[in-house]
Amino acid sequence: MASKSQDTTVTGDTSKPEKKLITLTSSDNVDIEVEREVLQCFSLIKDMLDDLGDPENGDTIPIANVSARVLKKVIEWCTHHRNDPRPSADDKVEGRDETTGPNTDRKKIEISEWDQEFLKVDEQEMLFEILLAANYLDIKALLDLCCMAVANIVKACVTPEKIRAKFGIENDFTPEEEEQIRRENEWAEQPE
């Protein structure tokens, strides 16, 4: 059995009354304490706590699919955005119009300055791990943010070759297949 390490992450102002802390256990067995209020961003955990109540003394909530380093980044984002309004199920997806479908405008999607700094991670793999964690924990706003960041990376690559190089994708098309695809999609490569 792997040993647990304790990493106490207490967020918020310490001059205020003590906040209710919940302990999460990452996939690599690190315990991280988080204010219950911050966990309202985590729809998966929020729903569980609403249904089952807070864990008893010493009990932790296992987060089986998320490592400690990724969980800390997710908590950092949720702490910063904890007072943001929660999207309702009726909210429209930004960039989507009910009559025309997805927004096909090729401009970059705007991301706040704080979120841009947050997304400046050491490696591209970390961005994808945060994206997967946001999906697993059902943090829609963070998932949308990560997807926008990936979309902006793809848009900046411009050509299929640059996209393959950026994401380490092997080209499995023969030169003939690639040429046929280019001919069929010439309209997409024309300058705006």
N, C-alpha and C positions, 0 to 999 in steps of 0.2 A: 504494500500500500504506500503510495506517495505521500510525503509529508506536506502539510499545508504551511504556507507562509502567510503572515498577517501583514496587510498593507492597508492602513487606515487612511481613507480618503474622506475627510469631513469637509463638506462644502458649505459656504455661507458665512455670514458674519457671526463671530463667536460672542459678541456683546448681546445678542438677542437670546431669548429663552432657548433652552436646549431643544434641538430638533430630534424627531424620531428617526433613528438610523436603522437601516436594513442591511444585512450582510449578504453580499453576492459572492459566490465561489466560481472562479473562472475555470475553464477547461484544463488549465495547468495547475489547478489546486491552490490558487492565491485568493485569499479572502479580502474583499474590498467593501468597506462600509460606505453607504450612500444615503443621503437624506431621502426620506420617503417621498417628499415633495418632488425631488428630481426624478424619481422613478415614475412619475405621472407621464413622462414622455415615452416610457417603455410600455407600449400597449399590452404586450404579452404579460409583463409582470404586474402592471396596474390591474388588469382584468383578474389575474390570479389572486392578488391581494384583496381586491373587492369581493371576490367569491369566497375565499378561504380565510381571510383575515391575515394579520401580521404573523410572521413566524414566532414561535415560542422562544424563550431565552436560549441562546446558544445555537439555535437552528439557523441554517443559511439557505439561500436560494441558489441551487446549482445552475450555472449558465454553461451547459455542456459544450456548446459549439463556438465559444468565444474565448480567446486567450486573454490573459491579464493586460498585456500591453494594448490590445485593441479595445478591451472593455474600458480601460482608463480613458482612451480617446473618446469613446462613445459617451462616457459619463461627463467628460469635459464639455462636449458639445451640448448635451442635455442640460447641464448646469447653466451654461450661457443662455440657452433658449427656454429655460423653464417657465418664464413668464409670457412666452409667445402664445397667442391664441391657438387653440387646437383646431385643426381642420375638421369639419363635419363631413359626414358621408355625402351630403348634398353639394359640397364645394366642387366647382369645376376644376379640372386639371389645367394648370397654367399652360398656355400655348396650344390649347385644343379648343376648337369651335365645334359645337354640336352639329352644325350643318356641313362643314367642310372637312371635318376629321382633323388629323394631326397638322400642326403648324409646319409648313414646309419652308418657311423663311430660313435661310442659311446663316443668319446673324448669330453671334455668340449670345448665349443666355446669361443674363446678369446674375452675379452671385455677390452677396454683401462682402465688404472688405474683411470683416472678422472671419466669415466662413472661408474666404479665399486663403487667409493665413492658416486657418485650421486645416485646410486640405493640402497645405504644403508639407507633405510627409516625406520622409527620407527615401522611400521607395514606392514605386507604383503598386507593388503587391499590397502594401499597407492600405492604400485607397480601396482596393478590391476587398480586403478583409473587413474594413469598416462598412463597406456597402453590404457585404454578406451578413455582418452582425446586425446592421440596421434592418435588413429584411427579416432575419431570424427573430429579433426582438420586437418587430413590428413598430419601428420608429419611422413613420411615413415621411416626415419632413426631412430627416437625415438621409433616408433612402433616396428621396427625390433629389436632394443636394448632390449626393454621390453620383447619381445617374446623370445629372446635368454636367458635373465635372468630367465624367467619362465621355459624354457627348461632345463637350468642348475639345477634349483631347483628340477625338476622332475627326472633328471638323477641322482642326488645325493641321492634321496630317495630309489632307487634300487628295492624295493618290492611294490606291490600294497597296502599292509597294511600301509607302511610308507607314500606312496602318499596320501592315504585316511586321515591319521592322519595329515599330513602337511596342506592339503587343506580343512579339515573338511568335507570330503565326507562320507556319510553313505553307508555301504556295503549293497546292496539290493540283493545279490546273496545268494542262499541257499548253505550250505556246499557241497551238491552234484553238483550243478552247478559250483561252484568254483573249485572243484576237476576236473571236466570234462574240464574246460577251461585250468587248469594247464597241464593236460595230452596232450591236443591239442597243447599247446604252449611251451612244454618242451625245444625245441630248442632255444627259446628266453632267457631262464633263465640260460643256460649253461655258465660257465665262459669263458672269451675270451682267 
